[in-house]
Amino acid sequence: MRLFEKIALVTGAAGGIGSAVALSFAGEGAFVIVSDINASGCAETLELLERNGGSGILVLADVTKEEEIRALYCHIQERCGRLDIVVNIAGGDCEPAADIDEIDYLKMSANLDLNLKSCIISCREAARLMKPQGYGKIVNMSSLVYRGSPNQFSYSAAKGGIYAFTRSLALSLGRYGITVNSLAPALVEVPAFVAALGIERWEMLRKECAQRYPLGRVATPDDVARCALFLASDDAAFITGQILEISGGARL
Ligand SMILES: NC(=O)c1ccc[n+]([C@@H]2O[C@H](COP(=O)([O-])OP(=O)(O)OC[C@H]3O[C@@H](n4cnc5c(N)ncnc54)[C@H](O)[C@@H]3O)[C@@H](O)[C@H]2O)c1
């Protein structure tokens, strides 16, 4: 078991990728704090995790609210006394398919709040717990659009910001035995995506990407979970400040 007796926080744990990460960590022996804004989705993840023999707790938090992030970490400290792993997954594109002259201030701000500022504040709270322990693994969810993506201006800026922040934090926390890395998936098939696009548009997008990606398919949540597990485990003990592209070779 690669995470035996580790305490791990997973945000966005009701979602396609977050639930796969929570289940995989629990399967490797971690006690998982399952967190999201979606109460029923989170409860489903926890139920599945427990049915598979894992253990954890559910703590709801809106990551766009600083006080809720703070309360989440206070709860973890009181309940668990320490925190070994954080995977900041909660996120999403609040301004999809907008041309440059259509950028909307509120949607742009929503993208920065949900994807970037939430990650920075969560990492601040994580560092406060992890520094005295002299141990910690932080994994932040970027996206392959960190390289740039037409019509995803504010989302790609937020995900690129996560990479820059990850590198800065890795420089600062290394001496405390804390690693900080990020994940950059290309298109991942998750139920929310399929529901938002509708099955026909989703199938067109999936086929178009599969043709472009050298490995000939889009990613699954398990592809991402395996990479999160690697970076959260001591297999990646000497890796920090990196971005791991989970892209099937896209954009090489
Ligand atoms: N699916 C993809 O193709 C893809 C590719 C690259 C990166 N990502 C990133 O992966 C992460 C997970 O996305 P997903 O594909 O699993 O989608 P998803 O919609 O299934 O999951 C996102 C989760 O974040 C939660 N969330 C949203 N707003 C929140 C808030 N304010 N506070 C707390 N939780 C909140 C949602 O409830 C949901 O459970 C996101 O950060 C996304 O940007 C996804």
The ligand as an SDF file (V2000), in Angstrom:
LIG
                    3D

 44 48  0  0  0  0  0  0  0  0999 V2000
  -12.0290   17.0160  -17.6810 N   0  0  0  0  0  0  0  0  0  0  0  0
  -11.0010   17.5450  -18.3320 C   0  0  0  0  0  0  0  0  0  0  0  0
  -10.8750   17.3860  -19.5540 O   0  0  0  0  0  0  0  0  0  0  0  0
   -9.9450   18.3170  -17.5820 C   0  0  0  0  0  0  0  0  0  0  0  0
   -8.7160   18.5540  -18.2200 C   0  0  0  0  0  0  0  0  0  0  0  0
   -7.7280   19.2680  -17.5530 C   0  0  0  0  0  0  0  0  0  0  0  0
   -7.9580   19.7370  -16.2740 C   0  0  0  0  0  0  0  0  0  0  0  0
   -9.1700   19.5100  -15.6830 N   0  0  0  0  0  0  0  0  0  0  0  0
   -9.3420   20.0310  -14.3120 C   0  0  0  0  0  0  0  0  0  0  0  0
   -9.6040   18.9290  -13.4670 O   0  0  0  0  0  0  0  0  0  0  0  0
  -10.3680   19.3660  -12.3420 C   0  0  0  0  0  0  0  0  0  0  0  0
  -11.5410   18.4310  -12.1270 C   0  0  0  0  0  0  0  0  0  0  0  0
  -12.4010   18.5380  -13.2240 O   0  0  0  0  0  0  0  0  0  0  0  0
  -13.3520   17.3440  -13.7360 P   0  0  0  0  0  0  0  0  0  0  0  0
  -13.0420   17.1470  -15.1430 O   0  0  0  0  0  0  0  0  0  0  0  0
  -13.2980   16.1850  -12.7970 O   0  0  0  0  0  0  0  0  0  0  0  0
  -14.7700   18.0640  -13.7030 O   0  0  0  0  0  0  0  0  0  0  0  0
  -15.9620   17.9290  -12.6410 P   0  0  0  0  0  0  0  0  0  0  0  0
  -16.8890   19.0580  -12.9750 O   0  0  0  0  0  0  0  0  0  0  0  0
  -16.4810   16.5640  -12.6360 O   0  0  0  0  0  0  0  0  0  0  0  0
  -15.2480   18.2140  -11.2420 O   0  0  0  0  0  0  0  0  0  0  0  0
  -15.0560   19.4780  -10.7080 C   0  0  0  0  0  0  0  0  0  0  0  0
  -15.4650   19.4340   -9.2470 C   0  0  0  0  0  0  0  0  0  0  0  0
  -15.1560   20.7070   -8.6290 O   0  0  0  0  0  0  0  0  0  0  0  0
  -16.2510   21.0140   -7.7830 C   0  0  0  0  0  0  0  0  0  0  0  0
  -16.3420   22.4540   -7.5570 N   0  0  0  0  0  0  0  0  0  0  0  0
  -16.7140   23.4060   -8.4400 C   0  0  0  0  0  0  0  0  0  0  0  0
  -16.7450   24.6070   -7.8480 N   0  0  0  0  0  0  0  0  0  0  0  0
  -16.3560   24.4180   -6.5690 C   0  0  0  0  0  0  0  0  0  0  0  0
  -16.1780   25.2670   -5.4630 C   0  0  0  0  0  0  0  0  0  0  0  0
  -16.4090   26.5850   -5.5560 N   0  0  0  0  0  0  0  0  0  0  0  0
  -15.7720   24.7350   -4.2920 N   0  0  0  0  0  0  0  0  0  0  0  0
  -15.5360   23.4150   -4.1800 C   0  0  0  0  0  0  0  0  0  0  0  0
  -15.6890   22.5390   -5.1960 N   0  0  0  0  0  0  0  0  0  0  0  0
  -16.0990   23.0440   -6.3710 C   0  0  0  0  0  0  0  0  0  0  0  0
  -17.4890   20.5040   -8.5280 C   0  0  0  0  0  0  0  0  0  0  0  0
  -18.5890   20.3630   -7.6520 O   0  0  0  0  0  0  0  0  0  0  0  0
  -16.9800   19.2020   -9.0870 C   0  0  0  0  0  0  0  0  0  0  0  0
  -17.2150   18.1200   -8.2090 O   0  0  0  0  0  0  0  0  0  0  0  0
  -10.7080   20.8240  -12.6110 C   0  0  0  0  0  0  0  0  0  0  0  0
   -9.7940   21.6550  -11.9170 O   0  0  0  0  0  0  0  0  0  0  0  0
  -10.5130   20.9620  -14.1150 C   0  0  0  0  0  0  0  0  0  0  0  0
  -10.1990   22.2890  -14.4640 O   0  0  0  0  0  0  0  0  0  0  0  0
  -10.1520   18.8070  -16.2890 C   0  0  0  0  0  0  0  0  0  0  0  0
  1  2  1  0
  2  3  2  0
  2  4  1  0
  4  5  1  0
  4 44  2  0
  5  6  2  0
  6  7  1  0
  7  8  2  0
  8  9  1  0
  8 44  1  0
  9 10  1  0
  9 42  1  0
 10 11  1  0
 11 12  1  0
 11 40  1  0
 12 13  1  0
 13 14  1  0
 14 15  2  0
 14 16  1  0
 14 17  1  0
 17 18  1  0
 18 19  2  0
 18 20  1  0
 18 21  1  0
 21 22  1  0
 22 23  1  0
 23 24  1  0
 23 38  1  0
 24 25  1  0
 25 26  1  0
 25 36  1  0
 26 27  1  0
 26 35  1  0
 27 28  2  0
 28 29  1  0
 29 30  1  0
 29 35  2  0
 30 31  1  0
 30 32  2  0
 32 33  1  0
 33 34  2  0
 34 35  1  0
 36 37  1  0
 36 38  1  0
 38 39  1  0
 40 41  1  0
 40 42  1  0
 42 43  1  0
M  CHG  2   8   1  16  -1
M  END
$$$$
